[in-house]
């Protein structure tokens, strides 16, 4: 009886050991046992390893995707100075310096400005592009200055403003210097002369950088349309029917007296005017001449920059005999127009000035042009303010005939 019990006990013990071994070998949680198995292909552990490898692969792929996305968040452009500049794919904030503030206004980008030059805190409506945004811009960090042709930038203020991109019209070395000191990409375009291809190229580069290429093309096309209209109306007017004209009191690096005149003036060229100062220089812009030269020219009509009238009237008071020799003074053919220039040339004011002057010189050819409506159209296109002519007039800076007596 005892032997039988012992035999049964041994059988039970063997069964228990066998069950233990089966359970241990089939347990996927035991990584060491799983690794000791020669062929794990059909085990849960192998699936676990496969899942782990798959997860690792997904993680690696995810890292690559993030890296690719990172790379796609920037792009490289070539600016007007031939510089390769890496910029954000989407530009939401800018600091415009040099001549770019007016350009970005024409492109509809004024709301992206987070820092501005000191000279763009407008006090006069003849600085039209800045005047329409003065309430916002005067609250922004001052990031530089271009007063009287002197260029300076303030790295700390630019860094505080934290723009995506800095825009400017400076030389390559200055642009590189700003970029090195701020760590912010700098794109430079040509400051350009009025109605030139360089101006159009500047619009296109800025439009590309800021995502408004369509608007850049619209601006270029609008300028072409206005110039084509002016040319069509004036090209066949015979020279003998054209009064001689002079643009005086020219604004360049500040205001000037009557001896400051415009050379190769785009406004006069756009309307084929008989410019008394033609040929004095091949360079476009303002320059100083001997006052006796103006007596020699003796133009039929003189147009003064509004900003220079105070100087001219003071000179008239001190030297009345000089002015008495001028035909335009004797005949009352003196006019004022808003300054075309504020550090650099505007675009909207010269276009309006061209239509205003053309109506005076060629009344028949421009009889169908309503000047106020045309001015409203131009100001609305460039500034978004069709009432801007009234703002100029309210400041005394509009288009009008004048006298030199105060």
SEVEXBA-852681 format. One line per 4 residues: number of its first residue (from 1); for each residue z, y, x of C-alpha. Coordinates in Angstrom, 1 decimal, decimal comma, padded with zeros to 4 digits. Example, Ala and Ser with C-alpha at 12.3 -4.5 7.8 and 13.67 -1.06 7.14 Angstrom:
BEGIN
1 = 007,8 -004,5 012,3 | 007,1 -001,1 013,7
***
This chain:
BEGIN
1 = 000,0 000,0 000,0 | 000,9 002,3 002,8 | -002,4 001,4 004,6 | -004,4 002,2 001,5
5 = -002,8 005,6 001,2 | -003,4 006,3 004,8 | -007,0 005,4 004,4 | -007,4 007,7 001,4
9 = -005,7 010,5 003,4 | -008,2 010,1 006,2 | -011,1 010,2 003,8 | -009,8 013,4 002,2
13 = -009,2 015,0 005,6 | -012,8 014,1 006,7 | -014,2 015,6 003,5 | -012,1 018,8 004,0
17 = -013,3 019,1 007,6 | -016,9 018,6 006,5 | -016,6 021,3 003,8 | -015,1 023,7 006,4
21 = -018,0 023,1 008,8 | -020,6 023,6 006,1 | -018,9 026,8 004,9 | -018,6 028,2 008,4
25 = -022,2 027,5 009,3 | -023,5 029,0 006,1 | -021,4 032,3 006,3 | -023,8 035,2 007,0
29 = -021,0 037,5 007,8 | -020,2 035,7 011,0 | -022,6 037,5 013,4 | -021,7 035,4 016,4
33 = -022,4 032,1 014,6 | -025,7 033,5 013,2 | -026,8 034,5 016,7 | -026,0 030,9 017,9
37 = -028,4 029,5 015,4 | -031,8 028,6 017,0 | -034,0 029,5 014,0 | -032,7 032,3 011,9
41 = -035,9 033,1 010,1 | -034,9 031,9 006,7 | -031,2 033,1 006,7 | -029,6 036,0 005,1
45 = -028,6 037,2 008,5 | -032,2 037,5 009,5 | -032,9 039,6 006,4 | -029,9 041,7 007,3
49 = -031,4 042,2 010,8 | -034,8 043,0 009,3 | -033,3 045,5 006,9 | -031,4 047,1 009,8
53 = -034,6 047,4 011,8 | -036,5 048,8 008,8 | -033,8 051,4 008,3 | -034,0 052,3 012,0
57 = -037,8 052,6 011,7 | -037,4 054,8 008,6 | -034,9 057,0 010,4 | -037,3 057,4 013,4
61 = -040,1 058,2 011,0 | -037,8 060,7 009,2 | -037,1 062,4 012,5 | -040,8 062,6 013,3
65 = -041,4 064,1 009,8 | -038,7 066,7 010,3 | -040,2 067,5 013,7 | -043,7 067,8 012,2
69 = -042,4 070,0 009,5 | -040,7 072,1 012,1 | -043,9 072,5 014,0 | -045,8 073,4 010,8
73 = -043,4 076,2 010,2 | -045,0 078,2 013,0 | -048,5 079,0 014,0 | -050,2 080,8 016,9
77 = -052,4 083,8 016,5 | -054,3 086,0 019,0 | -053,5 089,7 018,6 | -055,8 092,6 019,5
81 = -054,5 092,7 023,1 | -055,6 089,0 023,6 | -052,0 087,8 023,6 | -051,2 084,4 022,1
85 = -048,2 084,8 019,8 | -046,3 082,1 018,0 | -045,2 083,4 014,6 | -043,6 081,9 011,5
89 = -046,2 080,2 009,1 | -044,8 082,5 006,4 | -043,8 086,1 007,3 | -041,3 087,6 004,9
93 = -039,8 090,4 006,9 | -041,3 092,8 009,5 | -040,4 095,8 011,7 | -043,6 098,0 012,0
97 = -043,8 100,3 015,0 | -046,4 102,7 016,4 | -049,3 103,2 013,9 | -048,6 100,0 011,9
101 = -046,2 101,5 009,3 | -049,1 103,2 007,5 | -051,3 100,2 007,9 | -048,8 097,9 006,3
105 = -048,4 100,3 003,4 | -052,1 100,2 002,8 | -051,9 096,4 002,8 | -049,1 096,5 000,2
109 = -046,4 095,2 002,6 | -043,9 098,1 002,4 | -041,2 095,9 000,7 | -041,2 093,5 003,7
113 = -040,0 096,2 006,1 | -036,4 095,6 007,3 | -036,4 098,1 010,1 | -038,4 101,3 010,7
117 = -039,2 103,9 013,4 | -037,4 107,2 013,4 | -040,6 109,1 012,7 | -041,2 107,2 009,4
121 = -038,2 108,8 007,7 | -040,5 111,1 005,8 | -039,6 114,7 005,0 | -043,0 116,0 004,0
125 = -045,6 114,6 001,5 | -048,4 115,0 004,1 | -046,8 111,9 005,7 | -048,0 110,2 002,5
129 = -047,7 106,5 003,5 | -044,0 107,0 004,4 | -043,2 109,6 001,7 | -043,8 107,1 -001,1
133 = -041,2 104,8 000,4 | -038,7 107,3 001,8 | -035,9 106,2 -000,5 | -035,9 102,7 000,8
137 = -037,0 103,3 004,4 | -034,3 106,0 005,1 | -031,6 103,3 004,5 | -033,1 100,8 007,1
141 = -032,1 100,4 010,7 | -033,9 102,9 013,0 | -035,7 100,6 015,5 | -037,7 103,1 017,6
145 = -039,5 106,4 017,8 | -043,0 107,7 018,5 | -042,2 111,4 018,3 | -044,7 113,7 020,0
149 = -046,5 110,7 021,6 | -043,3 109,4 023,3 | -042,8 105,7 022,6 | -039,4 104,1 022,6
153 = -037,9 101,1 020,9 | -034,3 100,0 020,3 | -033,8 096,2 021,0 | -030,3 096,0 019,5
157 = -031,4 097,7 016,3 | -034,4 095,4 016,0 | -032,2 092,3 016,5 | -029,9 093,6 013,8
161 = -032,8 094,1 011,4 | -033,7 090,4 012,2 | -037,4 090,5 011,2 | -039,7 087,5 011,3
165 = -042,2 089,5 013,3 | -042,5 092,9 015,0 | -045,8 094,7 014,5 | -047,0 097,5 016,8
169 = -049,9 099,3 018,3 | -048,6 099,3 021,9 | -050,2 098,0 025,0 | -049,8 094,3 026,0
173 = -047,1 095,1 028,6 | -045,0 097,1 026,1 | -045,4 094,4 023,4 | -044,3 091,7 025,9
177 = -041,3 093,8 026,9 | -040,2 094,2 023,3 | -040,6 090,4 022,7 | -038,7 089,5 025,8
181 = -035,8 091,8 025,0 | -035,5 090,8 021,4 | -036,6 087,2 021,3 | -038,7 088,0 018,3
185 = -042,5 087,6 018,2 | -044,5 090,8 018,6 | -048,1 091,3 017,4 | -050,0 094,3 018,6
189 = -053,1 095,8 017,1 | -055,2 098,8 018,2 | -054,0 102,2 017,0 | -057,7 102,9 016,3
193 = -059,6 105,9 015,3 | -060,3 106,8 011,7 | -063,0 104,8 009,8 | -063,6 102,7 012,9
197 = -064,2 098,9 013,3 | -061,0 098,7 015,3 | -059,1 100,0 012,2 | -060,7 097,3 010,1
201 = -059,8 094,7 012,8 | -056,2 095,9 012,8 | -056,1 095,4 009,0 | -057,5 091,9 009,3
205 = -055,0 090,8 012,0 | -052,0 092,2 010,1 | -053,3 090,7 006,9 | -053,6 087,3 008,6
209 = -050,1 087,6 010,1 | -048,5 088,6 006,8 | -050,5 086,4 004,4 | -052,5 089,2 002,7
213 = -056,0 088,6 004,2 | -057,6 089,2 000,8 | -056,0 092,7 000,6 | -057,2 093,5 004,1
217 = -060,7 092,8 003,1 | -060,3 094,9 000,0 | -059,1 097,9 002,1 | -062,0 097,6 004,5
221 = -064,5 097,3 001,6 | -063,0 100,3 -000,2 | -063,3 102,5 002,8 | -066,9 101,4 003,2
225 = -067,7 102,1 -000,5 | -066,3 105,7 -000,2 | -068,2 106,4 003,0 | -071,4 105,0 001,6
229 = -071,1 107,2 -001,5 | -070,5 110,3 000,6 | -073,4 109,4 002,9 | -075,8 108,8 000,0
233 = -075,0 112,2 -001,6 | -075,2 114,2 001,6 | -077,8 112,6 003,9 | -080,8 114,5 002,4
237 = -079,3 117,9 002,2 | -081,4 120,1 004,6 | -079,5 121,8 007,5 | -080,5 125,3 006,4
241 = -078,5 124,7 003,2 | -075,3 123,8 005,0 | -072,8 126,4 005,8 | -071,1 126,1 009,2
245 = -067,5 124,9 009,1 | -064,6 124,6 011,5 | -061,4 122,5 011,3 | -058,7 124,5 012,9
249 = -054,9 124,5 013,2 | -055,4 120,9 014,1 | -052,4 118,6 014,2 | -052,0 116,6 017,4
253 = -048,7 116,2 019,2 | -047,4 118,9 016,9 | -048,9 121,9 015,1 | -051,2 124,4 016,7
257 = -052,7 127,9 016,0 | -056,3 128,6 015,3 | -057,2 127,6 018,8 | -056,4 123,9 018,0
261 = -059,6 122,5 016,6 | -061,0 119,1 015,6 | -063,6 117,5 017,7 | -065,9 114,8 016,3
265 = -064,0 115,1 013,1 | -064,5 112,0 010,9 | -064,1 114,1 007,7 | -067,0 116,4 008,7
269 = -069,1 113,5 010,0 | -068,6 111,5 006,7 | -070,2 114,4 004,8 | -072,8 115,4 007,4
273 = -071,3 118,8 007,6 | -072,5 121,5 010,0 | -069,5 121,4 012,3 | -069,3 124,5 014,4
277 = -067,3 122,6 017,1 | -069,9 119,9 017,4 | -070,7 119,1 021,1 | -067,5 120,5 022,6
281 = -066,2 117,0 023,4 | -067,3 113,4 023,0 | -063,7 112,5 022,2 | -062,5 112,3 018,6
285 = -059,4 114,2 017,8 | -057,7 117,6 018,3 | -058,0 119,8 021,3 | -057,3 123,3 022,4
289 = -060,1 125,9 023,0 | -060,2 129,5 024,1 | -059,8 131,7 021,0 | -062,9 133,6 022,1
293 = -064,9 130,4 021,6 | -064,1 130,6 017,9 | -065,4 134,2 017,8 | -068,6 132,9 019,4
297 = -069,0 130,1 016,9 | -068,1 132,4 014,0 | -068,1 129,7 011,3 | -068,9 130,4 007,6
301 = -065,8 128,5 006,5 | -062,6 127,5 008,2 | -060,3 124,7 007,0 | -056,7 124,8 008,2
305 = -054,1 122,0 008,4 | -051,3 122,9 006,0 | -048,7 122,2 008,6 | -050,1 124,8 011,0
309 = -050,4 127,7 008,6 | -047,1 129,3 009,5 | -048,2 129,6 013,2 | -051,6 130,9 012,2
313 = -050,2 133,5 009,8 | -047,7 134,7 012,5 | -050,6 135,0 014,9 | -052,6 136,9 012,3
317 = -049,8 139,4 011,9 | -049,6 140,0 015,6 | -053,4 140,0 016,3 | -055,2 141,3 013,1
321 = -058,1 142,7 015,1 | -059,0 139,3 016,4 | -059,2 137,7 012,9 | -061,1 140,7 011,6
325 = -064,0 139,6 013,7 | -064,3 136,3 012,0 | -066,9 136,0 009,2 | -064,8 133,5 007,3
329 = -061,8 135,9 007,2 | -064,0 138,8 006,1 | -065,7 136,8 003,4 | -062,5 135,1 002,2
333 = -063,8 131,6 003,1 | -060,5 130,2 004,3 | -059,1 126,9 003,0 | -056,2 124,6 003,5
337 = -056,0 120,9 003,3 | -053,2 118,4 003,9 | -052,9 117,3 007,5 | -055,1 114,3 008,3
341 = -052,8 113,4 011,1 | -049,1 112,4 011,4 | -048,8 111,0 014,9 | -051,9 109,0 014,1
345 = -054,6 109,5 011,5 | -054,0 108,8 007,9 | -056,8 107,2 005,9 | -056,2 108,2 002,3
349 = -055,8 111,9 002,9 | -059,0 112,2 005,0 | -061,0 110,4 002,3 | -059,6 112,8 -000,3
353 = -060,4 115,7 002,0 | -063,9 114,5 002,4 | -064,5 114,7 -001,3 | -062,8 118,0 -001,7
357 = -064,8 119,6 001,1 | -068,0 118,0 000,0 | -067,7 119,6 -003,4 | -067,3 123,0 -001,8
361 = -070,3 122,5 000,6 | -072,6 120,7 -001,8 | -071,8 121,6 -005,4 | -075,0 120,2 -006,8
365 = -074,8 116,8 -005,1 | -071,1 116,4 -006,2 | -071,4 118,0 -009,6 | -070,6 114,7 -011,3
369 = -067,5 114,0 -009,3 | -064,2 114,9 -010,9 | -062,2 115,7 -007,8 | -058,8 115,1 -009,4
373 = -059,8 111,8 -010,8 | -061,3 110,7 -007,5 | -058,2 111,8 -005,6 | -056,0 109,8 -008,1
377 = -058,2 106,7 -007,5 | -057,9 107,0 -003,7 | -054,1 107,6 -003,7 | -053,5 104,8 -006,2
381 = -055,5 102,4 -004,1 | -053,8 103,2 -000,8 | -050,3 104,3 -001,9 | -049,9 102,9 -005,4
385 = -049,3 106,4 -006,7 | -052,2 108,0 -008,7 | -050,1 111,2 -009,1 | -049,8 111,8 -005,4
389 = -052,1 114,9 -005,5 | -049,6 116,6 -007,7 | -046,8 115,8 -005,2 | -048,9 117,5 -002,5
393 = -049,6 120,5 -004,7 | -045,9 120,8 -005,7 | -045,0 121,0 -002,0 | -047,7 123,7 -001,5
397 = -049,7 121,3 000,7 | -052,6 120,7 -001,7 | -056,3 121,7 -001,5 | -056,9 125,4 -002,0
401 = -058,4 128,6 -000,9 | -055,9 130,8 001,1 | -055,4 134,2 002,7 | -053,6 134,9 005,9
405 = -051,4 137,6 004,5 | -048,0 136,3 003,7
***
